[in-house]
Every structure is written in C-alpha cells, then in structure tokens.
Amino acid sequence: MTIHYDRQSNIFHLQSKDMSYIIQIVNGTPTHAYWGKKLRNEASLEQFMAPRWKDPHNSLPLDGLPQEYPQYGTGDFRSPAYQVQLADGSRITELVFKNYQIIKGKPKLDGLPAVYVEDEGEAETLELELHDEYSGLIVYLSYTIFADHNAIARSVKFVHSGNHPLKIWRALSASVDFHDSNYEMMYLSGAWAREAQVRRRALLPGHTAIDSKRGVSSHQHNPFVAIMRPEADENHGDVYGFSLVYSGSFLAEAEVDQLFNTRVSIGINPFDFGWTLNPGDSFQTPEAVMVYSGDGIGGMSRTYHKLYRTRLARGEFRDKERPILVNNWEATYFNFDAEKIEAIAKAGAELGIELFVLDDGWFGKRDDDTTSLGDWYEDRRKLPNGLEDLAERVKATGLQFGLWVEPEMVSPESELYKKHPDWCIHVEGRRRSLQRTQSVLDFSRPEVRDYIFNALSDIFSRVPITYIKWDMNRYLTEIGSEGWPADNQTEIAHRYVLGLYDLLERLTTKFPHILFESCSSGGGRFDPGMLYYMPQTWTSDTTDAIERLRIQYGTSLVYPISSIGAHVSSVPNHQVGRMTPLKTRGDVAMSGNFGYEMDLRTFTDDEKEIAKQQVAMYKEIRPLVQTGEFYRLKNPFNGNEAAWIFVSEDQREALVFYFKVLAEPHMLSKRLVLKGLNPEFNYVLEPDGVEYGGDQLLAAGIYLPKLHGDYSSVWFKLKAQ
C-alpha cells in the first residue's frame, strides 16, 4: 500500500520507497503538510499543521495557509492555482472537500500524454473531490504515487454540474506550498542553437517565474523547474523537481510571501488562455510530474530518467536499441538527387552505419525554405522515380531508410495554401506574419488533421520507412481559428496542442514499426509531452561538440539519455566555425543517440578509420548509454572540463567520458572521482587491465591521461570482476 488515510485526523499519507507526501483536510480545505524523506506511518502526523488552522471557529484569512490547490477571492492573496468567471460575472469560488477515492494503478488522461503503469501494483492514485456549491463546479485533484519511484504525478479535472456556462481563466496542474523560503530555483533557459543552459538563483520575496507564450514549450525555457536548499549540489541535499508533460505555452513560478512561505506552481500558461465550460462539460489539465531527491540534483535526474524512459516513452522502440544514422542535411542542404543520396548511403554502409535519413527538400518544389510545406508528395525533378525507388537504393546498401517531415506547417507558396488559405492559424482581417516563410496549420480543426494524417499515411504505407524526423520550425502568432466561434478563440492555442496529440496518437498507432524523432529547430519543443509519442528528440541544431557539452549536460537534468539525439558534423562547424577533432566530436555524440550529419564521401582514409572505430564502439556501448544510470561528474558550466559516467543497473559495468575544452600549460595529471559504482566490487580498466577497488574509485578517483591540444577527450570502460 502506498496511500494511507487516517479518517480521524483527515490525513492522507502518500509513500514511495524513499519519499512521503502528506495532505490534511483542514476545515474543508486540502492543505499541504509535508513533502520529503519517507516517514513512518505509525507515528502521529497531525503536528504538521499549526493549531490555529485546525480551529473551526478561526477567522484568520487563508493568506498563509499551505494549500494543495489554492483559489482566488476568499482571503488568499497569493497566486491561485485556478480562476474561473461565472455567468454573473463574478470570479469567486470556494472549493470544499466532499469525498475521495483511492484507485489501484493510474487512470489514463483523456487526450493528453502522461506517465503510465503496466501493472496496477506499480502505483496508487488518490483522487480528492472538491465542490463549489454556488456555481456547481466540481474539481478532482489527482495524485499518483509510484512504489518504486520518488515521484508524484498530479493533474486536475474540472467538471461543470451547474446550470450556466462558466469560463476557466487559469487552470494549473500542480501547486505546492513549502513552509519556508530557504531555497534556490534551478531551470533551463536558452535560445535557438543554445538550449538547456542551466540557471540557478536564490528565491527572494516576490515572484520568480519562467514561461513560454510561444504556443510551444520553446527554446527559451523548458517546462521544468527545481527548488533546492542552498547547500544542495549534484550529489547531496534536498531537491524538488517539477516537470510538465505538455508541449504548449506553460508557466512555472515560485512565490515567496510576506510570511516567507514559498508557493511553487506549474501548468498551462494563463496568459491568453480561457476555456468555456458549458453545463455537463469537463476540462482536463496536463500532468505535472513532481520528484523528490535527498541525494542532490543527480538523484532527481536519475528518477526522471528511469520514469520517463520506461513509463512515459511507449511503443516498440522504448526498449529497443536506437539505430546509428547519417542525415544528409549538412552534407547537401536542398541540393541533392537520388545518385548523391545513394553515394552518401554507400559511404555510411562502409562505416557500419545502420540508417540513412533524407532531410528537407524532397517534396513539392522545395529548392529552399520558401515553398511547398503542405504538399507532401515527391519532387519528381529531384527524384524522378519517387521515394520508393530511393528507399530501395538505400536499402540495397544495407541501410534502413528514414525521412524528414514538417507536417504542422504550410507555405503560402504551396498547392495546399491555394486550396485552403483558411487552414492556417490566423485572425481574419489581420496581417498573417510569416517565420521562415511559413505559417502554422490549424490543428484545432479535425479536417486539417485528417488531411495531414491521410497525406503522411500514404507515404508511410508505400515507402519502406523505419524512421521519421518530425520537425516544427516556428512559433504560433496571430492565434485564431476560422473553425471556432468567437467565444472559443482563447482556447485555440491549447486546442492546437490537443490536435497535435490526436494526430500523433493516430500515426504512431498505425505505424508502430516507425521510430519517430521530435525536432523543433532543434530543442524548441523538447518536453515530456512529445516523448510520450516520440522516444527521442533532436536536442539542438548546434552540432558543435563543445557547445553540445553544455546543451546535453543541461538536457540531462530531466530527460533520459535515450531521448537525446547527438550527431557528429563537419568542421569548421556550420554554426560556430570551430575546428574540433573528429575523436572529440564522436565522444560527445556517443553520449546520446549517435549519428552523423555530414558528407561522409569527403572523409580521408584516416577519418574513415576513426569513424569505423566510433561506430563499432557505439554498437558495443549502446545498451549501457541508452539504459544505464547516468551520473554527471564535471559541470561544463563551471569550468574548462566536463565528465560523466554511465553505470549498468547491476553496477558491474561502467563507461566514463572526460572532456577538456582548452589546453593548459604545466598541468599535472588529474584524478577524476567516479560515482555510481559498488564500493565492494573490484573493477578492471579496459583495455589496460589494471584493477581498482570500487571504494577507491568512489573516494580517491582515477588518474586521467594527459591530453594535448584544445577540445580533447578520453573515454574508458570499467568491468567488475
């Protein structure tokens, strides 16, 4: 049993293997009592709530009461978790606890991605039922606690049992009131080609918030925050993570009030959001996954990694080894034909590569990025015999065939736009601004989704495709839809995301043999919502190995290594112009889903030999990289080096990568202290054959070889005896 209810004290105690989360119903209000290290259930837990809040005659305001789902207008002046407007124009509600149920396992969320269980014994779900008697609004707070993960999945469902429509203006997925403010907040910020930069700041009175108003989760901020004690680091201290399983505009904020309490909340961004709830209708929020770690930031990350890799990602590729690929984009851009593609595939086959991916430029009349999005049929000028012929040519070299698509977009210069100019996101009478000379298709409309589903299904059915790179290269502007009445226009951004999820569910169900990879100009939509449908994501359009050290390090705070797409590209690098050794480029890329994004035909004999060794090496280490426990050893944001280690679940095998950015004169050999090993085991260093005690490696570390030159790297394997 993971959920306990004490009827006398009205306390719900949720327990995982190392964590407790405690809720107490106080005067009809679900209050937050505790979240942290696991507590025994036998002892009295009532003392968590201050006596003044338990007095039914207490007239103190709610301002300061630690609430589970705070409301607006009844005395709490902090940011609420939700707000609705009633038919009479008032914005006041008062949700009162009415009932609860404890459910074995975890129910699905209608129309939304979410973590799941394969056996109901893996988790229990607490559902709290709250009523606003005046309006007829019923709110269900859902908490799923996992037996073997220190994680809670939270979501909220609004049900309208009243007689008049109401408007939801704010509907966050989770809110937690911490009992002090001695915390720092960590999050991931950035921009195109500079994603997942780790930021950390102290919480002070007032608001600290990150968000996206772009219609997608965005390059600028990832839908994740963590708060932690100031002394917490990678390996020690209390850390609380909040990750939103959603791919649209979001808000994550921490508010320190006048009493130095801290409220952390996350959910759909209330900015420009509104949802009409008619009598009998319901509205479901996305899911927030909250993780507690008493073992620092690394402990939080490993919880997210395992949960998201095994109980968020789905399908036959969840547990399969991911293929080593070569993508032609940086090799050819739009300038290719079947012979050139076949030659690159042959060069890849000689190196042992497993998959060729044809990128942008194969459809419509696509010679640059100004035309043809929406016209999903072959450009017979470049491919006179079509995709079937090209795929067979590639297969004849021994490689699988993959394809790039950008189905959410439409070019004004396209056959689709000429036939259906109303099918894009726009506001009638307003300017339709373009980004990358394209507009966004209105996926809130089922007829638009049906067209894309049928067009892609035709290609996927007749061409032997095993991989799809699904791109999305602009944000949403002029958000409106001709398919919905005026009262529903504030719903369009969210309905777009729901429509995308509907389309992805249909396609991934119909084509389970295809590995889908998400992309949004790189990491512009690297979020848990997309991982539910596509188990890996193109992490960044930056392929420079040194920039990737930071990007992949930051991404690993939340996302499993099996989700991180990482490729070797040519030098000078196309984004920053840096010259980096092929070995270092390979070592960085092998720390994710490995591949090449370059013209393999230009390799020298020496480069071919290095690449062959990289491919062979990755095939050997691939299971450990994709499923091993990941420990960060050196932080590239803090200095001139980076390092990490992959450790098998049984701790008998490990793989260490170390990177030196700039060479330094007159430096002694350094020792690298390792993590995740078993101190009782003895480990042999391969290929040297030297034996080390696990306790020695964990306490004193291992000497690194001297590295010469800028941008250098080394890796080594350890196996237990």
N, C-alpha and C positions, 0 to 999 in steps of 0.2 A: 504494500500500500504506500502510495506517495502523497496522498492528500488525507489529512485528518481534520475532523470537525468536532470541536468542543461546544456542544449546544448550550451549556450553562454560561460560558463566558463569551459565546458567539465568536469564537476564534477559528479561522481556517489556517492550518499549518501545511504548507506545501514543501515536500522534501525530495531532493535528489541525492545522489551519492555523497556529495560534499557541500550541499547548499540547503538553506532554509529560506522560505518566503512566507511571511505571516501577515494575514489580514484580520482585522477585528471590526465587527459591525458595532458602531457606536451611535446610539440614538437614530438608527435607521440609515446611517452613512457608512459605507465601506471605507475604513481607514487603513492606512499603511503603517504597520507596526514594526516590521523588520525585514531586511534582506541582507544575507551574508553567509558566513560559515554555518555549516549544519549544526542545528541544535537538537537536543533530545526532546522528544515529545512528551515525556512523562512529567517534566517539571512544569510548574505553573508559569504561563506565559503572559498573564494578564498585566504584569507590571510594565509592559512596554508602553502602554497608553497612559498619559498623565491623568490623575484622578479627576481633574476639573472637566475633562471631556466626557467622563462616564456619568456625570450627574445629569439626569433627565431634566432638572429644573434650571440648569445652567443657561444663562442668557448671553454668554460670551459669543462674539462673532466667529464665523468659520475661518476668518483670516488667521492662519497659523495652524489649523487642524491638518494633519497629514492625511490627505485623501487619495483614494485609488482612482477616481475619475471625477475630478473637480468640475463644478458647474459655475455658471455666471449669474450674478444678480441677487444672491441670498446672503451676502456677507463675506465672501472670499474675493479679495481684490487682486489676487494674482492671476496669471494667465490661466484660463479654463481649458479643460480638455475638449469641451464641445460647447457649441452655442446654437440655438435654434430660434427662429422667429415664428410666432403663432399667427393664426389668421386675424386676430385682433390687433396685430402689430407689436405686441409685447415680445420681449426677448428673455423672459424669466421662466426658468423651470426649476423644479426641486425633485430630484430623483431620490426615491426612498426604497430601501431594500425590502423585497417581498418574499423572495424564495431563492433556492439554489438547487443545483443538481451536480453530482459527481459522475462523470462518464468515463468508462474504461476506454483507453486509446485516445484518438484525436479525430474529431469530425473534420471533414473537408470544408473549405471555404468556397462558396458558390462563386464561380467566375474569376477567382483570384488564385495566384500561386501561393504556396505555403509549405512549410516543412510537414512531413508526414511520418507515420509509423507503418511498419509492415506486420507488426503483431501488437495487439491491444495491450499486451503486458509491458510494452516499452514505455508507456506514458499513461497518465490520467489527466482528465480535463475538468476543471472547476468552472461552472457557469453561474454567475450571480445575476439575478433578475431584479431590475430596478424599475420603479414606476413613477411617472409624473401624473398624478390623478387628474389634474386640471385639464391637461391637453390630451391625455390618452397615449402619450409617448411611453414606450417600453424600451429599455436598453438592457442588453445582455452583455456582460463583461465576461470574456473567455480567457482562462489561464490554463495552458497545457504545461505540465511539469514532466520532464523526462527522467526516468530512473537512472540512466547511465550518462547523462549529460547535465552539466551545471547550467541549464538553460531553461527559460520560460518563454513560451510563445503566447503573445497576447493579441487579442483583437476585440472589436466591439461591433455589435449588430443593433441597429435602430429599427424598431417595429412600430408602426403607427396604428393604434387601435381607436383613435378619436374620430370625430365626425367632419373635421375641416382640414384642408391641406396645411402643411407647415413647411418651412424652409430650413434646411440644415446649412449653417454658415461655417461651422467648424466641427470637425469630427476626427480627432487624433486617435491613434491606435493604442497608445500607452502613455501613462503619466505616473511618475514615482516621486513621492515627497521624502527626501532624505532629512535626517534630523539635525544636521549641522551644515556648515558651508566650507569645511576644510578640505576642499577638493580642487583638482585641476581637471581641465577638459581637454581631451585629445580628439582630433578629427583629421580628415584628409581633404586637402584643398589642391588647387592647381588650375590648369588651363589646357587647351589642346596641345598635345605633344609634351605636356609637363604635368601629367596626372599624379594623384596619390602622394602628394607631398605631406609629410607628417607634421602636424602643428600641435602645440601644447601650450595652454595658458591657464593661469590661475583664475578661479571663479571669485568675483567680487560682487557686492550688492548691485542688483540690476540684472539685465538680460545678456546672455552670451548665446548667439544663435548662428546656425548655418542653414542654408536653404537652397532650393532651386525654384525659379519661376519660369523655367525654360520649356516646360512640358515633358522633359526627360530628367533623369537623375543627375546628369551633367558632368562635364569635366571639372567644373569649378568646385563642387563639393560632392562627396559621396554620401549616400543616405545612412551614415553611421556616425555615432559619437561614443566616446567612453569617458567616464569620470573616474578619478582615482585619487588616492591620497598623495600628497606632495612627495612623499618618500618612495612611492611605488616606482619600480623600474621594470626592466624586461623580465626579471626572474623573481621578484619579491613584491609583496604588498597587495592591497585590495583594489580591484579594478572591476568596474561595472560597464558592460557594453550594451549598446542599443543599436540594432540594425533593422532597417525597414525593408520588408520584402515587397518592393514596389518600384516601378520603373518610370514614374512621372514626377511632377513637381512635389517637393516634400519640404517639411520643416523639422528641424531638431534644435531644441533650445534648452538652456539651463537658466533658471531664475533664482537668484538669492534674494530673499525677502528681508524685511526690517527686523525680523527675529532671527536672522541668519540660518534659516532653513533653506534647503535647495530643492527646487522642483525641476525635474528633467522630463521632457515630453517629446514625442516623435510621432509623425503621421503625415497625411496629405497636407500640403501647404494650404492654409486657409485663404491666402491671397488669391483673389479672383475665382474662388470656389464657392459654389452654392448648389444645393440639391433639393429639388421639390419632392416632398414625401406626401403622397396622397393617402387617404384612409385605406388601410389594408396593405400598403406597400412596406418594403423594408430596404435598408441600406447597410451594406457590409463594409467595414473599413479593411484596409490591408493589414497584414500581420507584422507585428514587431517582435523580434527575437532578442531577448534580454539574457545576457550571460554574466555570471559572477565568477571571478577568479581570485583566490587567495594567494596565487603564485605569480602575480605580476601580469604584465601585458602579454607575455608569451603564453601563459596559461589560458588567458581569454582567447587568444588567437587559435590555439590548438582545439579548444572547444568548438569555436565556429567552424574551423576546418573540417573536423570529423562530422559534425552535424550537417553542414552544407554539402559535403562531398557524398555522404551516404543517405541523407534523409531530406535533401532539397533537390539536388540533381536527380534525374529519373532516366528511365529507358535503358536500352541495352548497352549504351556507351558509358553509363555511370561507372561501371566497374571494369570496362574494357581498357586495354592499353591504347593510348591515342597514337595515331599514325604520324610518322615523321614526314613532313610535307615540304614541297617547294612551291612558292607562289610567284607568278610572273610579273607582279605589278612593278617593282622597282627595276626589273630587267627590261621591260618593254613599254610600260605605261599603255597607251591606247594603240600603239603601233605594232601590230602583230598579224600573222596569218597562220594557217594550220602547220606549215612547214617549220616556222620558227618555234611554235609551241612544241611540236613533236621533237625538235632538236634539244630543247631545254629538258623535256621529259627524259630523253635518252641519256643526257648528261647526268640527270638525277639518278637514273637507274644504275649507272656505273658506280655511283657513290653508295648505293644501298638505300636510297630514299624510297618511301612507300606510297606517296600520294602526290599528284600534281593538281594544283588549284589554278583554274583560269579566272583571272580577276576581271575588272571592269573593262568594257569596250566590245563585248561580244554580241550585243543586241541592237535592234533598231538601226539607226545610222549614227552610231556612237563613236565619233572620232575625237571628241573632247567632252568636258563635263557640262556642255550647254544644251544637250539634246537627248531625247529618246527614253528617259526614265518613264516607265509605264508600258512601253512597247516590248513586252517580254517574248520576243521571237528573234531568231538568229539574224545577224547581219550577213547576208549572203555574199557581200563584196569581200569580206574577210574570210568567211567560212562558207564557200560555195556548196559544200556537201553537208553543211549543218553540224550541229553538236554531236549527233550520233557518230558521224564519221570521225570527228576529232577525238571523241572519247574512246573509240575503238583503237585509234592510232596510239593514244596514250596507254591504253591497257596492253597493247602489243609490246610496249617497252617493259612491262612488268609493274607499272604503277597504277594505282586507283585514280579515278577522275573526280575532281571537285569543281565547284562553280561559285562565283561571286554573284550576289543579287542585292538590290536595294529596293525592296517591294513597297516600302512605305512612302515613296517619293514619286513625283510626277514632274516632268519637264514641260514648260509651256510650249516648247517646240517638240511636240510628240503627237502621235495619232490619238492617243488616249485623251489628252487635254482638248484636242479639237472636237472630239465627240462629246466629252463630258467636262466642260470648264467649271461646272458647279461641284465637281467631286473633290476638290481640294479644300483644305481648311482656309476659310476666308470669311470676311464680313461684306455683304453685298453693298456696293457703293463706295467702299473704301479701297485704297491702294493695296494691291497684293504684293508685298515686298518679297523679294527673292533672296535666297542664300545659296551659293554655288549654282546659281541659275536654276533653282528648282523650288517647288512647293511641296507641301505635305499632303498626302491623300487623307481624306476624311474617314478614318477607320471607325468613327462613331456610327457610320451608316452601313447596315448589313450588305447592301447591294455592292458597295465598294469592296468590302472584304470578300464577297463571293467572287467578284471579277478577279482579284489577285489570287485567291485560292485556286480557281479554275486555270488561270494562266500558268501558275507555277506547277500545279498538278500535272498539266500536260507535259511540261519539260521533265519533271522528276520521274514521270511514268515511262517516257520513251527513251530517255538518255540514262546510261548506267552510272548514275551519280552516287557517290558514297559520302560526300561532304558538301555542306553549304556554308559559305561565309555570308551572313546576313548583316548588311550594313545599314546605317541610318545617319545621314551626314548633315542634318541641320535641325535647329530648334523650331518650336511652334511660335508663330506670330499671327496677329490678326485672328485670334482664336474665335471661331464661329462656324456654324454649320447651317446650310440650307435645308438639311434634313430634319431639323428640330424646331419647335416653336420658340417664341421669344422667352417664355418662362423657363426654358431648359438651357439657355445659352451658357449659363455659368457651370453647366455640367459637362461641356464638350471636352475639355482637357482630360477629365477623368474617364469619360466615355471612350475617348481615343485609346487610352491605355487598356481599358476593358476590351475594346475591339481588337487591339493587337494581341492580347492574351487569347481571345477566342480564336483568332486566325492561327496562332502558333499551336494551340491545342489541336486544332483540326489537322494541320500539316504534320506535326510530329507524330500524331496517332496514325495517320495514313501512311507515313514513310518512316517507320521505326528503324530501318536499316541505314538511314542517313544521319551522319554526325553533323549537327548544326553548331556553328560557332557564331556568337554575337559580336557585333562591332558597331561603334558609333563614332566615326572619325577617331578610332582607337577606343579610349576608355570613357567616352561620353555617356555610356549607359551600362557601366559595369556595376550591376546591382543584383541582389538576390532574386528579384522577380524574374530577370532574364535567365538566371542559372537554372530555374525550375524547368525551363523549356530547352535551354542550350547549355550543356555542361561545361563549356569553355568560352572565353571571351578574348578578343584581340585587345591586349592590355593598353597599348598606346601606338600611335602612328610613328612615334620616335623609335627607331631601331638602333640608335647608337648605344653601344654596350655600357658606357659609363653613365649616361643618363638613365638607362634601364636599371642600374643598380638601385637607384633611389625609387624609381617607379615600382619595380617588382617588390622591393622591401616594403614600401608603404601599402601596396595592394595586399600583401600577405598579412597585414594586421587583422583582416576579416576573412579574406577569401582563400580557399584551398589552392595549393599549387597546381592541382589538376585542372583548375579553371583558368590558369594564366598562360595565354598564348605568347610565345617568345621566339623570335627568329634571328638568324644571322643575316646581315645585309652587307652590301659592298662598301668599300672605302674609296675616297673620302665619303663619310656618311652623308646621305642626302638631306638630313635635317640640320646637322650642326657642322658638317665638314671635317669631323675629327678622323684621324688615322689611328685605328686600333688594331692590334694583332688579331689574326684570324682565330688563334687559340683562345684569346680572351673573349672575343665575340661568341665563340662556341660555348665557353664555360658559363657565360651569363645566360645564353639561350637554353642551355641544358638544365638550368634551374627552373624550367617551366615546361610547357608543351612545345617541343623542339621542332624547328624547321628552318628553311632558308627562304630569303626574299631577295633574289638577285639572279643575275645571268650566270648560271653555272658553266656555260660554254667558255667563259673568259678565264676560268681557273688555270693557273700554271700547274705543272706536274707536282710541284711541292705542295701547292694549295689543295690539289686533288687528294693527295695522300693524307694531309691533315683532316680534310673533310671526311674521308673514308673512316679515319680513326674516330672522329667525332660521332658519326652515325653509328658505327659499331659499338662505341662506348655507350651511347644513349640507349641503344636497344638492350644493353646489359643492365643499365641502372634504371631504366624507365619505370619498372614497378615500384622501386623504392622512392623515386622522385614523386610519382603521382599518388602514392598511398601512404608514404612514410610520415612519421611525426616530424614536424618542421620546427627547428629552433634557430632563432636569429642570434648570432654571436657578436658581430660587429656592425655598428649602425653607420651607414654611409652619410647620413645627415649630420653626424657629429665629428667627422674627421676624414682622413685620407685613405680609409680602407673599409672593406665590407667583408662579412663572412657569415655563413650559415651551415647548418648540418641537417641532413635527413637521417632519421633513425627508424629502423623497422619496428613493428609493433612488439615483437618479442625481444627487442634490444640486442639482437645478435649481429646486426649488420648496420653500418653507418657510412655515409658519404659526406665529405666535408669539402666546401668550396671557400677559397680565400682570394680576395681581390685587392691589389694595391693600385691606387689611382695614379699618383705621381711618385717618381723615384726620388729617394732622399740620399744624400751623401753620408758616408761614415756611420752607417746604422748597423748595430749588432743584430744577430738573428733574434726573432721574436718568438715568444711562446703563445700559442692560441689555446685558451681554456675551452674545453668542449662541454656540451650539455646533452642530456637525454640518455646517456649510456648507463649500463648497470655497473655499479661500483664493485660488485662481486665477480664480474666477468674479467677475463683476460682477452685483449684484442690484439690481433696481428695486423700490422700495417701492410697493405698491399700497394705496390709489388715488392717492397723491401724485405718483408718477412720479419721485421722487428716486432717484438711482443711488448705490450704495455698493459698495466693494470687499469681497469676501468676507473678505480678510485684515483689513480694518478692522473689520468686524462681529465677527470672532472675537477680535480683540485689544483694540479700544477700545470696541466696542459701538455702540449706537444710542440717541439721546435719546428718552425716553418723554414723551408729552404730560402736562401737569399734570392730575391727576384730582381732582375735587371731591366731597366728601362721603364718608361711610363706605361700605364694601362696593362699591368701584368697580372697573372693569375696562376693559381695552382689548385689542384684537387687531389684528394686521396681517399681510399676506401679502408674501412676497418671491419674485420670479421672476428666474432668471438670464437674462442677455442672450445 
